[in-house]
Amino acid sequence: MKTVFVDTQKIERKWYVFDAKGQTLGRFATKIADILRGKSKPSFSPNHDNGDNVIIINAKDIVLTGNKAASKMYYRHSRYPGALKSESAESLMIQNPEKVVFEAIKGMIPRTRIRKDILSKLKIYASETHEHEAQKPINLVF
């Protein structure tokens, strides 16, 4: 039996809308990462980008369990000596809730050459409105 690889230009990509209101961050991010990679499709191949497009709304209402809001830290470095910046998840949720969701999903995507292509299909919005109605997205609920 031959192994069949699907051409990435011929893949039919669907658009899905997910509401993050009341969802736990980690569990929600794993499901989104699987859809972005295309793991639910029979044509899944780890070295091809054959996933679907995902729109996440209500990112500001996602839930962090336990004491993670105060203890979870996000770090960034400018590559200059002594320039390590840190920020708690609690303060980042107030300023930029999309970044908290994006970083959780980004951490669940393999660090390969197609990571950038996979993450480009992810659109995150803090409110209920999004600007992708023309793509006729399908509402899915976990």
C-alpha positions as CSV (number, residue, x, y, z in Angstrom):
1,M,0.0,0.0,0.0
2,K,1.4,3.4,-1.0
3,T,1.5,6.4,1.4
4,V,-0.6,9.2,0.0
5,F,0.3,12.8,0.8
6,V,-2.2,15.5,0.2
7,D,-1.0,18.6,-1.6
8,T,-1.3,21.6,0.8
9,Q,-2.7,23.9,-2.0
10,K,-5.6,21.5,-2.6
11,I,-6.6,21.1,1.0
12,E,-10.1,22.4,1.7
13,R,-9.8,24.5,4.9
14,K,-12.8,25.3,7.0
15,W,-13.3,28.2,9.3
16,Y,-14.4,27.5,12.9
17,V,-15.5,29.9,15.7
18,F,-14.9,29.0,19.3
19,D,-16.2,30.8,22.3
20,A,-13.7,30.9,25.1
21,K,-16.1,32.1,27.8
22,G,-15.8,30.0,30.9
23,Q,-13.3,27.6,29.3
24,T,-10.1,26.4,31.1
25,L,-7.1,27.8,29.3
26,G,-5.0,24.6,29.0
27,R,-7.8,22.2,28.0
28,F,-9.1,24.8,25.5
29,A,-5.7,25.4,24.0
30,T,-5.0,21.7,23.4
31,K,-8.3,21.3,21.4
32,I,-7.5,24.4,19.3
33,A,-4.0,23.2,18.6
34,D,-5.3,19.9,17.3
35,I,-7.7,21.6,14.9
36,L,-5.0,24.0,13.7
37,R,-2.6,21.1,13.0
38,G,-5.3,19.0,11.3
39,K,-5.0,16.0,13.6
40,S,-8.7,15.3,13.4
41,K,-8.5,14.8,9.6
42,P,-7.7,11.4,8.0
43,S,-5.1,13.0,5.8
44,F,-3.0,14.2,8.8
45,S,0.7,14.3,8.3
46,P,3.1,15.8,10.9
47,N,5.2,17.5,8.2
48,H,2.4,19.1,6.3
49,D,0.1,22.0,7.2
50,N,-3.4,20.7,6.6
51,G,-5.3,22.2,9.5
52,D,-8.3,24.5,9.5
53,N,-8.7,28.2,10.4
54,V,-9.8,29.0,13.9
55,I,-11.4,32.2,15.3
56,I,-11.6,32.6,19.1
57,I,-13.9,35.1,20.6
58,N,-14.3,36.2,24.3
59,A,-10.7,35.6,25.1
60,K,-11.0,38.0,28.1
61,D,-13.4,35.5,29.8
62,I,-11.1,32.5,29.7
63,V,-10.4,30.9,33.1
64,L,-7.1,30.0,34.8
65,T,-7.6,27.4,37.5
66,G,-5.9,27.3,40.9
67,N,-3.4,30.1,41.7
68,K,-2.1,30.4,38.2
69,A,-3.4,33.9,37.7
70,A,-1.0,35.2,40.3
71,S,1.8,32.7,40.0
72,K,2.1,32.1,36.2
73,M,4.7,34.4,34.7
74,Y,5.3,35.4,31.1
75,Y,8.9,36.3,30.2
76,R,10.5,38.2,27.3
77,H,14.0,39.3,26.7
78,S,15.4,41.9,24.4
79,R,18.8,40.1,24.1
80,Y,20.6,42.9,25.9
81,P,22.3,42.1,29.3
82,G,19.9,42.5,32.2
83,A,16.8,43.1,30.0
84,L,14.6,40.2,31.2
85,K,11.0,41.4,31.6
86,S,8.4,39.4,33.5
87,E,4.7,39.8,33.8
88,S,2.1,37.8,35.7
89,A,-0.9,36.2,33.9
90,E,-3.3,38.3,36.0
91,S,-1.9,41.6,34.7
92,L,-1.5,40.3,31.2
93,M,-5.2,39.2,31.1
94,I,-6.2,42.8,32.0
95,Q,-3.9,44.4,29.3
96,N,-3.9,41.8,26.5
97,P,-6.0,38.7,27.0
98,E,-5.4,37.6,23.4
99,K,-1.7,37.2,24.2
100,V,-2.4,34.7,27.0
101,V,-4.5,32.5,24.8
102,F,-2.0,32.8,21.9
103,E,1.0,31.9,24.0
104,A,-0.9,28.8,25.4
105,I,-1.7,27.6,21.9
106,K,1.7,28.5,20.5
107,G,3.4,26.3,23.2
108,M,1.4,23.3,22.0
109,I,2.4,23.6,18.3
110,P,5.6,21.7,17.4
111,R,8.7,23.9,16.9
112,T,9.2,23.2,13.3
113,R,9.4,25.1,10.0
114,I,5.6,25.1,9.6
115,R,4.9,26.5,13.0
116,K,4.5,30.0,11.6
117,D,2.1,28.8,8.9
118,I,0.0,27.0,11.4
119,L,-0.2,29.9,13.8
120,S,-1.1,32.3,11.0
121,K,-4.5,30.5,10.7
122,L,-5.4,31.5,14.3
123,K,-7.4,34.7,14.9
124,I,-8.1,35.7,18.5
125,Y,-10.5,38.5,19.7
126,A,-11.1,39.7,23.3
127,S,-14.8,40.5,22.6
128,E,-17.7,38.7,20.9
129,T,-17.3,40.4,17.6
130,H,-14.9,39.3,14.8
131,E,-14.4,40.5,11.3
132,H,-14.5,37.1,9.5
133,E,-18.2,36.8,8.7
134,A,-17.4,36.6,4.9
135,Q,-15.7,33.3,5.4
136,K,-19.0,31.8,6.9
137,P,-17.4,30.2,9.9
138,I,-19.0,27.3,11.7
139,N,-19.7,27.7,15.4
140,L,-18.4,24.8,17.4
141,V,-18.8,24.1,21.2
142,F,-16.6,21.9,23.3
